[in-house]
């Protein structure tokens, strides 16, 4: 019963497709991935313009716990404006992907998507794992295993246990917790540039999570304060979101590896 309750609180997949990829306004293709354990995953690949100076870079977009890949066209469009390619995929059990979602499975799914990007000519050093909310926990695991070009944590948490204690203060969360997504624990071991993007008005994940993740991350790193609620960053201040993505892509593009105190903007 406890395991079922925990699973239902962490994952909220939907099967219905809300938007078509054409709404992003970029050249795109539908992709089907096959995981090591034999599941088919649904994905979309948005191709950068041939004239883009960042056409050799790709964002691996790891979405949050609700909806599916069709729920986030605004984010895809905003990130594509930085001139990169973008691959977004559905975890097992989400959208048109097969299977039932679990923590280990999401890691396998993301690594499968990364491997597909490599077959398309994008080495890990030219890939940014972009984690939105729950996706931050997935992206940070990928970055801890593979030397990526960058890791972005958008409106994400330190760990499921930390977040669970805040949402359910009357429950012995750390005693019953089995789903971890412990990003803060991983960050000291991740050597690529890190972006932490969070809003002071986030109504789901406190900005304290962003602050703690930023403190745990190694240099080079960038904290970029966005506006709006947990899902309202683009509605509240889209130019600020895009500017943060652009600033981070410049760090990745330049291969910044300088020690120091990092940067804060917002």
TAWO-V544216 format. One record per residue. N is the residue number from 0. RES is the residue in three letters. PSI is psi in degrees with one decimal (NA if undefined). Layout:
<<N RES PSI> <N RES PSI>>
This chain:
<<0 UNK -42.8> <1 UNK -41.4> <2 UNK -40.5> <3 UNK -40.9> <4 UNK -46.2> <5 UNK -45.6> <6 UNK -42.2> <7 UNK -26.3> <8 UNK -29.9> <9 UNK -40.5> <10 UNK 132.9> <11 UNK 65.8> <12 UNK 149.6> <13 UNK 154.9> <14 UNK -28.3> <15 UNK 135.0> <16 UNK 124.1> <17 UNK -39.6> <18 UNK 153.9> <19 UNK 148.0> <20 UNK -22.1> <21 UNK -21.1> <22 UNK -15.3> <23 UNK -23.8> <24 UNK 25.7> <25 UNK 157.6> <26 UNK 136.2> <27 UNK 163.2> <28 UNK 147.6> <29 UNK 137.3> <30 UNK 140.4> <31 UNK 125.0> <32 UNK 150.7> <33 UNK 122.3> <34 UNK 168.5> <35 UNK -26.3> <36 UNK 17.8> <37 UNK 16.4> <38 UNK 146.9> <39 UNK 129.1> <40 UNK 143.5> <41 UNK 137.2> <42 UNK 159.9> <43 UNK 138.9> <44 UNK 123.5> <45 UNK 120.1> <46 UNK 137.1> <47 UNK 155.5> <48 UNK 144.5> <49 UNK -26.5> <50 UNK -4.1> <51 UNK 133.7> <52 UNK -10.1> <53 UNK 24.2> <54 UNK -12.7> <55 UNK -1.1> <56 UNK 151.8> <57 UNK 143.8> <58 UNK 128.9> <59 UNK 103.8> <60 UNK 117.0> <61 UNK 109.0> <62 UNK 173.8> <63 UNK -168.6> <64 UNK -12.4> <65 UNK 156.7> <66 UNK -139.8> <67 UNK -168.5> <68 UNK -23.9> <69 UNK -2.6> <70 UNK -2.8> <71 UNK 40.0> <72 UNK -29.8> <73 UNK -41.1> <74 UNK -41.5> <75 UNK -45.0> <76 UNK -43.3> <77 UNK -44.2> <78 UNK -36.6> <79 UNK -23.2> <80 UNK -16.8> <81 UNK -4.2> <82 UNK 6.8> <83 UNK 166.8> <84 UNK 161.9> <85 UNK 129.9> <86 UNK 122.4> <87 UNK 141.5> <88 UNK 156.8> <89 UNK 131.3> <90 UNK 161.2> <91 UNK 135.2> <92 UNK -7.0> <93 UNK 145.1> <94 UNK -124.2> <95 UNK 6.9> <96 UNK 146.3> <97 UNK 167.0> <98 UNK -172.2> <99 UNK 133.2> <100 UNK 142.8> <101 UNK 170.7> <102 UNK -53.1> <103 UNK -37.4> <104 UNK -39.1> <105 UNK -35.1> <106 UNK -44.2> <107 UNK -41.9> <108 UNK -44.1> <109 UNK -40.0> <110 UNK -32.6> <111 UNK -42.0> <112 UNK -40.6> <113 UNK -41.6> <114 UNK -36.8> <115 UNK -42.5> <116 UNK -37.1> <117 UNK -36.0> <118 UNK -20.2> <119 UNK 8.1> <120 UNK 15.1> <121 UNK 101.6> <122 UNK 157.5> <123 UNK -33.5> <124 UNK -13.7> <125 UNK 17.8> <126 UNK 133.5> <127 UNK 120.5> <128 UNK 115.7> <129 UNK 112.6> <130 UNK 116.4> <131 UNK 119.6> <132 UNK -117.7> <133 UNK -33.4> <134 UNK -21.3> <135 UNK -37.0> <136 UNK -33.2> <137 UNK -48.1> <138 UNK -38.0> <139 UNK -32.7> <140 UNK -42.2> <141 UNK -45.1> <142 UNK -24.9> <143 UNK -18.8> <144 UNK -29.6> <145 UNK 140.8> <146 UNK 92.8> <147 UNK 171.7> <148 UNK -27.1> <149 UNK 161.2> <150 UNK 125.8> <151 UNK 128.8> <152 UNK 99.8> <153 UNK 114.4> <154 UNK 44.6> <155 UNK 173.0> <156 UNK 168.3> <157 UNK -45.7> <158 UNK 160.8> <159 UNK -37.8> <160 UNK -44.1> <161 UNK -45.3> <162 UNK -40.7> <163 UNK -38.3> <164 UNK -33.1> <165 UNK -39.1> <166 UNK -36.9> <167 UNK 70.1> <168 UNK -16.9> <169 UNK -2.8> <170 UNK 149.0> <171 UNK 70.0> <172 UNK -46.0> <173 UNK -19.4> <174 UNK -37.9> <175 UNK -11.0> <176 UNK 129.3> <177 UNK -22.7> <178 UNK 119.2> <179 UNK -62.0> <180 UNK 57.5> <181 UNK 81.5> <182 UNK -44.1> <183 UNK -35.9> <184 UNK -32.9> <185 UNK -30.6> <186 UNK -39.4> <187 UNK -17.1> <188 UNK -0.7> <189 UNK 122.9> <190 UNK -9.3> <191 UNK 164.6> <192 UNK 141.6> <193 UNK 132.3> <194 UNK 128.7> <195 UNK 117.8> <196 UNK 116.6> <197 UNK 153.1> <198 UNK 140.4> <199 UNK -20.9> <200 UNK 11.1> <201 UNK 121.8> <202 UNK 6.9> <203 UNK -50.0> <204 UNK 113.1> <205 UNK 144.0> <206 UNK -14.6> <207 UNK -33.2> <208 UNK -43.4> <209 UNK -42.7> <210 UNK -43.9> <211 UNK -38.2> <212 UNK -41.8> <213 UNK -41.4> <214 UNK -34.2> <215 UNK -22.6> <216 UNK 149.6> <217 UNK 161.8> <218 UNK 150.7> <219 UNK 145.0> <220 UNK 158.5> <221 UNK 128.0> <222 UNK 124.6> <223 UNK 114.1> <224 UNK 123.9> <225 UNK 177.9> <226 UNK 169.4> <227 UNK 178.9> <228 UNK -173.1> <229 UNK -37.3> <230 UNK 10.8> <231 UNK 21.2> <232 UNK -42.1> <233 UNK -35.5> <234 UNK -37.0> <235 UNK -43.9> <236 UNK 80.4> <237 UNK -44.3> <238 UNK -34.0> <239 UNK -39.7> <240 UNK -48.7> <241 UNK -38.8> <242 UNK -38.1> <243 UNK -43.1> <244 UNK -41.1> <245 UNK -42.4> <246 UNK -39.7> <247 UNK -40.1> <248 UNK -31.3> <249 UNK -39.9> <250 UNK -46.3> <251 UNK -46.0> <252 UNK -38.8> <253 UNK -6.9> <254 UNK 43.2> <255 UNK 127.5> <256 UNK 33.2> <257 UNK 135.7> <258 UNK 159.9> <259 UNK -165.9> <260 UNK -0.8> <261 UNK -172.9> <262 UNK 150.4> <263 UNK 136.7> <264 UNK 156.4> <265 UNK NA>>
